[in-house]
Amino acid sequence: MPYAFSTFQLPCGVRCARVVWETEMNGEDARALMADAEPGGQLHGLPVLALGQKLRTVMPEARGVFSGDRAASFRNRLALVMPNPVIRATINFIMRVNRNQRQRVFGTEEAAIRWLDEGVCQDSGPAP
């Protein structure tokens, strides 16, 4: 599998998904991740921390999936950690196409978690 995911709690107590990408993201991988984020999927309804420190290539088909209608319907907070400047530029372009203010790219995991915590926890309050 080109990515692995788990869950963790943000500092305010809200459950969050952590997705760790491997070196290449292709169309099949992108469609599988989108299915996991849709109703009935394991990530549905969760804010997402996506870690791309190992990611080196985003294939054209994956870019198409992430800039299409299916991805535009994803409304949860999404913080992407992409330290590779080429990958970060690609992801930023896709995010501009989607015009989703609930998604941002970060250079570090700490900054991404802080942004998720501030936004998600401000809206929902602490977990019971």
PAGU-68681 format. One record per atom (N, C-alpha, C): residue in one letter; atom name; x negated, y negated, z negated. Coordinates in Angstrom, 3 decimals. Each point is the difference from the previous one (the first is absolute). Layout:
# residues N
+------+------+----------+----------+----------+
: rest : atom :        X :        Y :        Z :
+------+------+----------+----------+----------+
:    A :   CA :        X :        Y :        Z :
...
+------+------+----------+----------+----------+
END
This chain:
# residues 128
+------+------+----------+----------+----------+
: rest : atom :        X :        Y :        Z :
+------+------+----------+----------+----------+
:    M :    N :   -0.852 :    1.174 :    0.000 :
:    M :   CA :    0.852 :   -1.174 :    0.000 :
:    M :    C :   -0.900 :   -1.241 :    0.000 :
:    P :    N :    0.299 :   -0.970 :    0.830 :
:    P :   CA :   -0.832 :   -1.194 :    0.130 :
:    P :    C :    0.176 :   -1.001 :   -1.134 :
:    Y :    N :    0.958 :    0.243 :   -0.867 :
:    Y :   CA :    0.166 :   -0.861 :   -1.163 :
:    Y :    C :    0.501 :    0.860 :   -1.147 :
:    A :    N :   -0.254 :   -0.480 :   -1.195 :
:    A :   CA :    0.489 :    0.668 :   -1.207 :
:    A :    C :    0.721 :   -1.048 :   -0.822 :
:    F :    N :    1.029 :    0.414 :   -0.719 :
:    F :   CA :    0.648 :   -0.976 :   -0.848 :
:    F :    C :    0.292 :    0.575 :   -1.370 :
:    S :    N :    0.105 :   -0.928 :   -0.930 :
:    S :   CA :    0.329 :    0.312 :   -1.376 :
:    S :    C :    0.771 :   -1.200 :   -0.539 :
:    T :    N :    0.404 :    0.073 :   -1.235 :
:    T :   CA :    0.657 :   -1.156 :   -0.617 :
:    T :    C :   -0.772 :   -0.395 :   -1.252 :
:    F :    N :    0.162 :   -1.262 :   -0.376 :
:    F :   CA :   -0.599 :   -0.529 :   -1.214 :
:    F :    C :    0.907 :   -1.107 :   -0.495 :
:    Q :    N :   -0.270 :   -0.528 :   -1.176 :
:    Q :   CA :    0.793 :   -1.103 :   -0.522 :
:    Q :    C :   -0.781 :   -1.293 :    0.094 :
:    L :    N :    0.688 :   -1.026 :    0.485 :
:    L :   CA :   -0.582 :   -1.334 :   -0.005 :
:    L :    C :   -0.127 :   -0.454 :   -1.453 :
:    P :    N :   -0.812 :   -0.999 :   -0.292 :
:    P :   CA :   -0.166 :   -0.450 :   -1.398 :
:    P :    C :    1.311 :   -0.314 :   -0.714 :
:    C :    N :    1.020 :   -0.476 :    0.719 :
:    C :   CA :    1.272 :   -0.313 :   -0.654 :
:    C :    C :    0.892 :    1.223 :   -0.171 :
:    G :    N :   -0.434 :    1.172 :    0.494 :
:    G :   CA :    0.745 :    1.230 :   -0.211 :
:    G :    C :    0.796 :    0.515 :    1.183 :
:    V :    N :    0.069 :   -0.727 :    1.096 :
:    V :   CA :    0.738 :    0.442 :    1.179 :
:    V :    C :   -0.813 :    1.061 :    0.743 :
:    R :    N :    0.683 :    1.075 :    0.412 :
:    R :   CA :   -0.640 :    1.079 :    0.746 :
:    R :    C :   -0.339 :   -0.484 :    1.410 :
:    C :    N :   -1.179 :    0.388 :    0.490 :
:    C :   CA :   -0.511 :   -0.454 :    1.290 :
:    C :    C :   -0.644 :    1.187 :    0.717 :
:    A :    N :    0.098 :    0.013 :    1.332 :
:    A :   CA :   -0.656 :    1.039 :    0.792 :
:    A :    C :   -1.404 :   -0.460 :    0.369 :
:    R :    N :   -0.936 :    0.935 :   -0.004 :
:    R :   CA :   -1.369 :   -0.260 :    0.465 :
:    R :    C :   -0.239 :    0.914 :    1.200 :
:    V :    N :   -0.284 :   -0.600 :    1.144 :
:    V :   CA :   -0.288 :    0.746 :    1.229 :
:    V :    C :   -1.470 :   -0.222 :    0.324 :
:    V :    N :   -0.738 :    1.085 :    0.178 :
:    V :   CA :   -1.426 :   -0.084 :    0.321 :
:    V :    C :   -0.185 :    0.538 :    1.417 :
:    W :    N :   -0.455 :   -0.883 :    0.907 :
:    W :   CA :   -0.225 :    0.375 :    1.387 :
:    W :    C :   -1.388 :    0.586 :    0.183 :
:    E :    N :   -0.103 :    0.957 :    0.918 :
:    E :   CA :   -1.299 :    0.535 :    0.389 :
:    E :    C :   -0.555 :   -0.869 :    1.131 :
:    T :    N :   -0.872 :    0.527 :    0.838 :
:    T :   CA :   -0.741 :   -0.825 :    0.953 :
:    T :    C :    0.775 :   -0.446 :    1.230 :
:    E :    N :    1.046 :    0.738 :    0.417 :
:    E :   CA :    0.726 :   -0.360 :    1.217 :
:    E :    C :    1.493 :    0.017 :   -0.255 :
:    M :    N :    0.708 :   -0.973 :    0.570 :
:    M :   CA :    1.448 :   -0.053 :   -0.079 :
:    M :    C :    0.538 :    0.111 :    1.430 :
:    N :    N :    0.696 :    1.111 :    0.290 :
:    N :   CA :    0.570 :    0.166 :    1.336 :
:    N :    C :    1.523 :   -0.108 :   -0.074 :
:    G :    N :    0.669 :    0.124 :    1.143 :
:    G :   CA :    1.445 :   -0.166 :    0.045 :
:    G :    C :    0.756 :    1.009 :   -0.832 :
:    E :    N :   -0.432 :    1.253 :    0.044 :
:    E :   CA :    0.659 :    1.049 :   -0.782 :
:    E :    C :   -0.093 :   -0.306 :   -1.491 :
:    D :    N :   -1.171 :   -0.449 :   -0.442 :
:    D :   CA :   -0.197 :   -0.356 :   -1.404 :
:    D :    C :    0.900 :   -1.169 :   -0.397 :
:    A :    N :    0.089 :   -0.998 :    0.867 :
:    A :   CA :    0.825 :   -1.176 :   -0.272 :
:    A :    C :    1.472 :    0.386 :   -0.099 :
:    R :    N :    0.467 :    0.860 :    0.904 :
:    R :   CA :    1.399 :    0.446 :   -0.055 :
:    R :    C :    0.271 :    0.805 :   -1.268 :
:    A :    N :   -0.956 :    0.832 :   -0.414 :
:    A :   CA :    0.171 :    0.787 :   -1.227 :
:    A :    C :    0.096 :   -0.923 :   -1.224 :
:    L :    N :   -0.833 :   -1.025 :   -0.044 :
:    L :   CA :    0.042 :   -0.931 :   -1.120 :
:    L :    C :    1.320 :   -0.768 :   -0.002 :
:    M :    N :    0.463 :   -0.428 :    1.160 :
:    M :   CA :    1.279 :   -0.706 :    0.075 :
:    M :    C :    1.128 :    0.903 :   -0.502 :
:    A :    N :   -0.019 :    1.289 :    0.362 :
:    A :   CA :    1.027 :    0.937 :   -0.472 :
:    A :    C :   -0.047 :    0.120 :   -1.519 :
:    D :    N :   -1.188 :   -0.005 :   -0.581 :
:    D :   CA :   -0.131 :    0.074 :   -1.461 :
:    D :    C :    0.551 :   -1.253 :   -0.681 :
:    A :    N :    0.010 :   -1.127 :    0.695 :
:    A :   CA :    0.465 :   -1.267 :   -0.582 :
:    A :    C :    1.497 :   -0.239 :    0.226 :
:    E :    N :    0.627 :    0.778 :    0.850 :
:    E :   CA :    1.416 :   -0.178 :    0.307 :
:    E :    C :    0.876 :    0.753 :   -1.000 :
:    P :    N :    1.318 :   -0.281 :   -0.014 :
:    P :   CA :    0.901 :    0.709 :   -0.916 :
:    P :    C :   -0.199 :    1.510 :    0.078 :
:    G :    N :   -0.133 :    0.615 :   -1.158 :
:    G :   CA :   -0.268 :    1.430 :   -0.099 :
:    G :    C :   -1.480 :    0.338 :   -0.053 :
:    G :    N :   -0.859 :   -0.950 :    0.326 :
:    G :   CA :   -1.447 :    0.220 :   -0.026 :
:    G :    C :   -0.567 :   -0.187 :   -1.401 :
:    Q :    N :   -1.171 :    0.517 :   -0.212 :
:    Q :   CA :   -0.622 :   -0.015 :   -1.321 :
:    Q :    C :   -0.406 :   -1.398 :   -0.469 :
:    L :    N :   -0.174 :   -0.938 :    0.931 :
:    L :   CA :   -0.422 :   -1.356 :   -0.359 :
:    L :    C :    1.151 :   -0.998 :    0.018 :
:    H :    N :    1.182 :    0.462 :    0.372 :
:    H :   CA :    1.129 :   -0.915 :    0.175 :
:    H :    C :    0.301 :   -0.787 :   -1.284 :
:    G :    N :    0.140 :   -1.304 :    0.159 :
:    G :   CA :    0.368 :   -0.865 :   -1.111 :
:    G :    C :   -1.150 :   -0.456 :   -0.874 :
:    L :    N :   -1.191 :    0.513 :    0.249 :
:    L :   CA :   -1.151 :   -0.362 :   -0.830 :
:    L :    C :   -0.830 :   -1.094 :    0.664 :
:    P :    N :   -0.562 :   -0.901 :   -0.799 :
:    P :   CA :   -1.033 :   -0.861 :    0.561 :
:    P :    C :   -1.188 :    0.890 :    0.356 :
:    V :    N :   -0.820 :   -0.433 :    0.953 :
:    V :   CA :   -1.082 :    0.848 :    0.492 :
:    V :    C :   -1.337 :   -0.733 :   -0.046 :
:    L :    N :   -0.992 :    0.674 :   -0.544 :
:    L :   CA :   -1.393 :   -0.424 :    0.058 :
:    L :    C :   -0.671 :    0.933 :    0.994 :
:    A :    N :   -0.393 :   -0.521 :    1.169 :
:    A :   CA :   -0.631 :    0.816 :    1.042 :
:    A :    C :   -1.485 :   -0.313 :    0.030 :
:    L :    N :   -0.814 :    1.016 :   -0.206 :
:    L :   CA :   -1.451 :   -0.167 :   -0.081 :
:    L :    C :   -0.653 :    0.497 :    1.288 :
:    G :    N :   -0.671 :   -0.913 :    0.684 :
:    G :   CA :   -0.628 :    0.339 :    1.268 :
:    G :    C :   -1.502 :   -0.192 :   -0.008 :
:    Q :    N :   -0.643 :    0.236 :   -1.128 :
:    Q :   CA :   -1.451 :   -0.181 :   -0.065 :
:    Q :    C :   -0.740 :    0.918 :    0.956 :
:    K :    N :    0.545 :    1.195 :    0.275 :
:    K :   CA :   -0.651 :    0.945 :    0.909 :
:    K :    C :    0.450 :   -0.175 :    1.443 :
:    L :    N :    1.067 :   -0.767 :    0.215 :
:    L :   CA :    0.612 :   -0.124 :    1.313 :
:    L :    C :   -0.929 :   -0.700 :    0.984 :
:    R :    N :   -0.238 :    0.620 :    1.153 :
:    R :   CA :   -0.885 :   -0.560 :    1.017 :
:    R :    C :    0.725 :   -0.278 :    1.317 :
:    T :    N :    1.129 :    0.692 :    0.253 :
:    T :   CA :    0.694 :   -0.132 :    1.277 :
:    T :    C :    1.507 :    0.023 :   -0.204 :
:    V :    N :    0.688 :   -0.959 :    0.631 :
:    V :   CA :    1.455 :    0.008 :    0.088 :
:    V :    C :    0.316 :    0.156 :    1.487 :
:    M :    N :    0.469 :    1.172 :    0.365 :
:    M :   CA :    0.257 :    0.318 :    1.402 :
:    M :    C :    1.171 :   -0.833 :    0.539 :
:    P :    N :    0.031 :   -0.253 :    1.317 :
:    P :   CA :    1.072 :   -0.810 :    0.589 :
:    P :    C :    1.412 :    0.508 :   -0.325 :
:    E :    N :    0.189 :    1.308 :    0.003 :
:    E :   CA :    1.318 :    0.550 :   -0.302 :
:    E :    C :    0.410 :   -0.321 :   -1.441 :
:    A :    N :   -0.934 :    0.028 :   -0.934 :
:    A :   CA :    0.301 :   -0.358 :   -1.391 :
:    A :    C :    0.346 :   -1.474 :   -0.100 :
:    R :    N :   -0.727 :   -0.842 :    0.716 :
:    R :   CA :    0.319 :   -1.434 :    0.017 :
:    R :    C :    1.418 :   -0.221 :    0.500 :
:    G :    N :    0.404 :    0.782 :    1.008 :
:    G :   CA :    1.358 :   -0.096 :    0.528 :
:    G :    C :    1.054 :    0.391 :   -1.025 :
:    V :    N :   -0.281 :    1.063 :   -0.743 :
:    V :   CA :    0.946 :    0.440 :   -1.035 :
:    V :    C :    0.139 :   -1.077 :   -1.073 :
:    F :    N :   -1.128 :   -0.548 :   -0.454 :
:    F :   CA :    0.033 :   -0.971 :   -1.094 :
:    F :    C :    0.499 :   -1.381 :    0.421 :
:    S :    N :    0.064 :   -0.259 :    1.299 :
:    S :   CA :    0.533 :   -1.290 :    0.437 :
:    S :    C :    1.399 :    0.139 :    0.598 :
:    G :    N :    0.575 :    1.195 :   -0.052 :
:    G :   CA :    1.324 :    0.245 :    0.579 :
:    G :    C :    1.144 :   -0.244 :   -0.972 :
:    D :    N :    1.204 :    0.246 :    0.491 :
:    D :   CA :    1.208 :   -0.222 :   -0.793 :
:    D :    C :    0.037 :    0.847 :   -1.266 :
:    R :    N :   -0.478 :    1.206 :    0.102 :
:    R :   CA :    0.015 :    0.899 :   -1.154 :
:    R :    C :   -0.806 :   -0.592 :   -1.152 :
:    A :    N :   -1.166 :   -0.522 :    0.283 :
:    A :   CA :   -0.842 :   -0.606 :   -1.030 :
:    A :    C :    0.573 :   -1.322 :   -0.482 :
:    A :    N :    0.662 :   -0.731 :    0.881 :
:    A :   CA :    0.571 :   -1.293 :   -0.376 :
:    A :    C :    1.105 :    0.154 :   -1.035 :
:    S :    N :    0.598 :    1.186 :   -0.078 :
:    S :   CA :    1.060 :    0.225 :   -0.985 :
:    S :    C :   -0.544 :    0.294 :   -1.400 :
:    F :    N :   -1.305 :    0.212 :   -0.120 :
:    F :   CA :   -0.626 :    0.274 :   -1.309 :
:    F :    C :   -0.050 :   -1.309 :   -0.791 :
:    R :    N :    0.699 :   -0.075 :   -1.117 :
:    R :   CA :    0.128 :   -1.247 :   -0.756 :
:    R :    C :   -0.641 :    0.031 :   -1.380 :
:    N :    N :   -0.623 :    1.095 :   -0.365 :
:    N :   CA :   -0.678 :    0.045 :   -1.300 :
:    N :    C :   -1.293 :   -0.792 :    0.076 :
:    R :    N :   -0.515 :   -0.384 :   -1.154 :
:    R :   CA :   -1.299 :   -0.669 :   -0.010 :
:    R :    C :   -1.063 :    0.996 :    0.431 :
:    L :    N :   -0.900 :   -0.484 :    0.828 :
:    L :   CA :   -1.084 :    0.831 :    0.520 :
:    L :    C :   -1.283 :   -0.803 :   -0.068 :
:    A :    N :   -0.951 :    0.491 :   -0.780 :
:    A :   CA :   -1.317 :   -0.627 :   -0.110 :
:    A :    C :   -1.007 :    0.949 :    0.642 :
:    L :    N :   -0.653 :   -0.480 :    1.037 :
:    L :   CA :   -0.977 :    0.806 :    0.722 :
:    L :    C :   -1.401 :   -0.474 :   -0.360 :
:    V :    N :   -0.857 :    0.925 :   -0.382 :
:    V :   CA :   -1.397 :   -0.320 :   -0.296 :
:    V :    C :   -0.820 :    0.477 :    1.191 :
:    M :    N :   -0.492 :   -0.969 :    0.760 :
:    M :   CA :   -0.731 :    0.288 :    1.227 :
:    M :    C :   -1.287 :   -0.827 :    0.019 :
:    P :    N :   -1.084 :    0.496 :   -0.573 :
:    P :   CA :   -1.235 :   -0.773 :   -0.026 :
:    P :    C :   -0.691 :   -0.116 :    1.360 :
:    N :    N :    0.273 :    0.913 :    0.936 :
:    N :   CA :   -0.594 :   -0.042 :    1.333 :
:    N :    C :    0.616 :   -1.175 :    0.761 :
:    P :    N :   -0.801 :   -0.997 :    0.421 :
:    P :   CA :    0.563 :   -1.196 :    0.634 :
:    P :    C :    0.731 :    0.270 :    1.314 :
:    V :    N :   -0.432 :    0.986 :    0.764 :
:    V :   CA :    0.671 :    0.317 :    1.265 :
:    V :    C :    1.378 :    0.601 :   -0.284 :
:    I :    N :    0.066 :    0.932 :   -0.933 :
:    I :   CA :    1.278 :    0.617 :   -0.369 :
:    I :    C :    0.913 :   -1.050 :   -0.632 :
:    R :    N :   -0.554 :   -0.859 :   -0.845 :
:    R :   CA :    0.800 :   -1.044 :   -0.647 :
:    R :    C :    0.611 :   -0.927 :    1.057 :
:    A :    N :   -0.753 :   -0.363 :    1.020 :
:    A :   CA :    0.529 :   -0.856 :    1.070 :
:    A :    C :    1.132 :    0.702 :    0.745 :
:    T :    N :   -0.160 :    1.281 :    0.268 :
:    T :   CA :    1.043 :    0.777 :    0.673 :
:    T :    C :    1.269 :    0.032 :   -0.839 :
:    I :    N :   -0.151 :    0.300 :   -1.289 :
:    I :   CA :    1.153 :    0.090 :   -0.894 :
:    I :    C :    0.663 :   -1.368 :   -0.158 :
:    N :    N :   -0.795 :   -1.054 :   -0.128 :
:    N :   CA :    0.574 :   -1.346 :   -0.103 :
:    N :    C :    0.823 :   -0.344 :    1.239 :
:    F :    N :   -0.462 :    0.388 :    1.174 :
:    F :   CA :    0.749 :   -0.251 :    1.224 :
:    F :    C :    1.344 :    0.732 :   -0.040 :
:    I :    N :   -0.028 :    1.260 :   -0.383 :
:    I :   CA :    1.242 :    0.787 :   -0.089 :
:    I :    C :    0.958 :   -0.651 :   -0.994 :
:    M :    N :   -0.515 :   -0.475 :   -1.112 :
:    M :   CA :    0.853 :   -0.609 :   -1.020 :
:    M :    C :    0.592 :   -1.317 :    0.495 :
:    R :    N :   -0.740 :   -0.748 :    0.795 :
:    R :   CA :    0.554 :   -1.234 :    0.578 :
:    R :    C :    1.141 :    0.317 :    0.963 :
:    V :    N :   -0.127 :    1.075 :    0.748 :
:    V :   CA :    1.067 :    0.425 :    0.905 :
:    V :    C :    1.259 :    0.337 :   -0.801 :
:    N :    N :   -0.167 :    0.698 :   -1.114 :
:    N :   CA :    1.140 :    0.412 :   -0.829 :
:    N :    C :    0.601 :   -1.149 :   -0.807 :
:    R :    N :   -0.785 :   -1.043 :   -0.275 :
:    R :   CA :    0.462 :   -1.165 :   -0.773 :
:    R :    C :    0.602 :    0.398 :   -1.344 :
:    N :    N :   -0.631 :    0.917 :   -0.678 :
:    N :   CA :    0.484 :    0.448 :   -1.291 :
:    N :    C :   -0.859 :   -0.629 :   -1.098 :
:    Q :    N :    0.588 :   -0.867 :   -0.798 :
:    Q :   CA :   -0.724 :   -0.694 :   -1.061 :
:    Q :    C :   -0.277 :    0.893 :   -1.213 :
:    R :    N :    0.525 :    1.200 :   -0.002 :
:    R :   CA :   -0.209 :    0.919 :   -1.115 :
:    R :    C :   -1.172 :    0.943 :    0.256 :
:    Q :    N :   -0.790 :   -0.304 :    1.021 :
:    Q :   CA :   -1.166 :    0.806 :    0.335 :
:    Q :    C :   -1.206 :   -0.904 :    0.137 :
:    R :    N :   -1.119 :    0.427 :   -0.626 :
:    R :   CA :   -1.231 :   -0.793 :    0.080 :
:    R :    C :   -1.205 :    0.912 :    0.054 :
:    V :    N :   -1.085 :   -0.534 :    0.553 :
:    V :   CA :   -1.269 :    0.724 :    0.099 :
:    V :    C :   -0.979 :   -0.618 :   -0.990 :
:    F :    N :   -0.763 :    0.861 :   -0.680 :
:    F :   CA :   -0.968 :   -0.431 :   -1.006 :
:    F :    C :   -1.347 :    0.653 :    0.255 :
:    G :    N :   -1.035 :   -0.621 :   -0.512 :
:    G :   CA :   -1.342 :    0.559 :    0.095 :
:    G :    C :   -0.333 :    0.932 :   -1.145 :
:    T :    N :    0.731 :   -0.132 :   -1.134 :
:    T :   CA :   -0.280 :    0.844 :   -1.163 :
:    T :    C :    1.279 :    0.596 :   -0.576 :
:    E :    N :   -0.139 :    1.143 :   -0.620 :
:    E :   CA :    1.124 :    0.673 :   -0.641 :
:    E :    C :    0.527 :   -0.829 :   -1.176 :
:    E :    N :   -0.895 :   -0.636 :   -0.738 :
:    E :   CA :    0.411 :   -0.788 :   -1.163 :
:    E :    C :    0.921 :   -1.151 :    0.404 :
:    A :    N :   -0.354 :   -0.707 :    1.063 :
:    A :   CA :    0.832 :   -1.114 :    0.478 :
:    A :    C :    1.356 :    0.516 :    0.486 :
:    A :    N :    0.013 :    1.136 :    0.665 :
:    A :   CA :    1.244 :    0.577 :    0.508 :
:    A :    C :    0.924 :    0.397 :   -1.146 :
:    I :    N :   -0.546 :    0.639 :   -1.016 :
:    I :   CA :    0.816 :    0.405 :   -1.155 :
:    I :    C :    0.538 :   -1.221 :   -0.726 :
:    R :    N :   -0.802 :   -1.012 :   -0.141 :
:    R :   CA :    0.449 :   -1.231 :   -0.665 :
:    R :    C :    1.188 :   -0.612 :    0.758 :
:    W :    N :   -0.095 :   -0.068 :    1.335 :
:    W :   CA :    1.083 :   -0.555 :    0.815 :
:    W :    C :    1.259 :    0.855 :   -0.111 :
:    L :    N :   -0.152 :    1.327 :    0.068 :
:    L :   CA :    1.155 :    0.888 :   -0.152 :
:    L :    C :    0.645 :   -0.188 :   -1.367 :
:    D :    N :   -0.819 :   -0.014 :   -1.030 :
:    D :   CA :    0.503 :   -0.133 :   -1.364 :
:    D :    C :    0.774 :   -1.308 :   -0.170 :
:    E :    N :   -0.562 :   -1.087 :    0.473 :
:    E :   CA :    0.661 :   -1.304 :   -0.136 :
:    E :    C :    1.330 :   -0.032 :    0.749 :
:    G :    N :    0.032 :    0.497 :    1.217 :
:    G :   CA :    1.213 :   -0.065 :    0.808 :
:    G :    C :    1.064 :    0.998 :   -0.406 :
:    V :    N :   -0.385 :    1.257 :   -0.152 :
:    V :   CA :    0.959 :    1.054 :   -0.308 :
:    V :    C :    0.551 :   -0.176 :   -1.407 :
:    C :    N :   -0.860 :   -0.244 :   -0.940 :
:    C :   CA :    0.422 :   -0.072 :   -1.392 :
:    C :    C :    0.789 :   -1.272 :   -0.285 :
:    Q :    N :   -0.278 :   -1.049 :    0.733 :
:    Q :   CA :    0.762 :   -1.232 :   -0.138 :
:    Q :    C :    1.455 :    0.235 :    0.412 :
:    D :    N :    0.202 :    0.815 :    1.041 :
:    D :   CA :    1.338 :    0.289 :    0.499 :
:    D :    C :    0.759 :    1.002 :   -0.864 :
:    S :    N :   -0.703 :    1.022 :   -0.484 :
:    S :   CA :    0.702 :    1.100 :   -0.653 :
:    S :    C :   -0.163 :    0.057 :   -1.507 :
:    G :    N :   -0.950 :   -0.684 :   -0.551 :
:    G :   CA :   -0.249 :    0.076 :   -1.442 :
:    G :    C :   -0.683 :    1.295 :   -0.356 :
:    P :    N :   -0.328 :    0.199 :   -1.275 :
:    P :   CA :   -0.707 :    1.214 :   -0.409 :
:    P :    C :    0.868 :    1.242 :    0.142 :
:    A :    N :   -0.659 :    1.117 :    0.208 :
:    A :   CA :    0.706 :    1.284 :    0.088 :
:    A :    C :    0.551 :    0.368 :   -1.368 :
:    P :    N :    1.140 :    0.711 :   -0.027 :
:    P :   CA :    0.576 :    0.402 :   -1.293 :
:    P :    C :   -0.856 :    1.028 :   -0.693 :
+------+------+----------+----------+----------+
END
